[in-house]
Amino acid sequence: MGLGTFWGISAGAGDPDWLTVKGAKLLRSVKWVACPQNSSGQPGLAFQIVRPWLQPEHILIPLHLPFVTQPDQLQAAWRAAAEQLAPPLEQGEDVAFVCEGDVGLYSTFAYVARALQARIPNLSVQAIPGVASPLAAAALLGSPLVLGSEKLAILPALFALKDLEQACAWAEVVVLMKVAPVYPQVWQWLAEKSWLNRASLVVWAGWPQQVIFPTLERLANYQPPYFSLLILRSQTRN
């Protein structure tokens, strides 16, 4: 008996209709669907996005993938996820791992896949791209993310202001993903440079509770939630 394939399906940034046609077709073709679980032990946000596309016969595999930065905890979680996912794959059945946004952009999919391949060396791993949150946010703001020769920098959740300063030195457009923990410092930095009108904030892109702020003016005391994305244009477009 051959091995199954481990699929990474990009669920998109929030709206279930942002799931690609290929992603929806793949979901219909597999029996096993894996997804991160939330802090309560229930299927998390990725599951909520793809739920309209699931069928009663799907078997769900919730995975405990904590939001921590400690390498030991993360590696233990990835190995534990691989232990859960290995049995159906070793029995020749495909497993689809659904992930918010795109599986290739700051996603846990790659780490889980690596842990699985350490256990099952010949395992086939394939990814289906999707709508990443920076592209979704730009679309919601009604403006292209980048144009012409503009350069783009994307900074993940954990960064220091010096990283933002360095990015603005060479990139015309800078995206700050999950900006909430450092929002007060970023807002002050932008205010000091008179750049508040160059920055936009998108909260819960694609979800019913979505909020869009075209500029950061008068948002000094705003407390954005965890899923917030800031787009800064360090240079004015012609």
C-alpha positions, 0 to 999 in steps of 0.5 A: 500500500502506498502513502497518502499525500499531505495537502496544505490548503490555503483557506484565505484571509477570512471570507469563505468565498476567497477559498480557491476553486482548487482548494474547494475541489481538493476538500471535496476529494479527501476524507481527512481534514486537519486544522489548528484548534483554538485555546478551548480545544475546538476547531479554530479560525481556519475551520470556520472559513472552510466549514461551508465547504465541508461535508458530514462524511469529513473526519476532522483532526484538530491539532494543538498548535499553540501561539508561543515563541519558545522553540522547544514548545513549538517543536513538541507541538509539531511532532505531536501533530505529526503523530496525529496525522501519520496514521491515515497517511501511512494507510494510503489516505490523503490528508488536507491541512487547512490554514488561514491565509496562504500556507506559504506565508508565515504558516504552521503548515511548513513546520508540520509538513517537515515534522511529518517528513521526518517521520515518513521520509517518502511522504508527498507534500503539496500546497494549494495557494490562496488569498494572503491577508496583505492582498485581501487588505489591499483589495478591501482598501480599494488600492493595489498593494504595489505598483510599477517598480515599488518594492514591498516589505512584509514584517511578521508579528514580532518586530522592533521599530528599528526593523520598520525603519530599515524596511522604510529605507528601501521599500515603498510599501511596508506591511505589518502583520498582526500589528496589535502588540506594537500598535502604540509605538508604531502610531507614535512613530508615524505621528512623529514623521507626519505619516498617519495619512500614509498608513491604513489599518484593516481589522479582521479582514474578510470576517463579519466583524471586519473594520477598515481604517483608511488612515490612522489619524485620530486613532491614537488610543485605538486598541486593535485586536490580534488579527489586524494588519497595517499597510504603510506607504513610505513614499507618496504615489504619483 
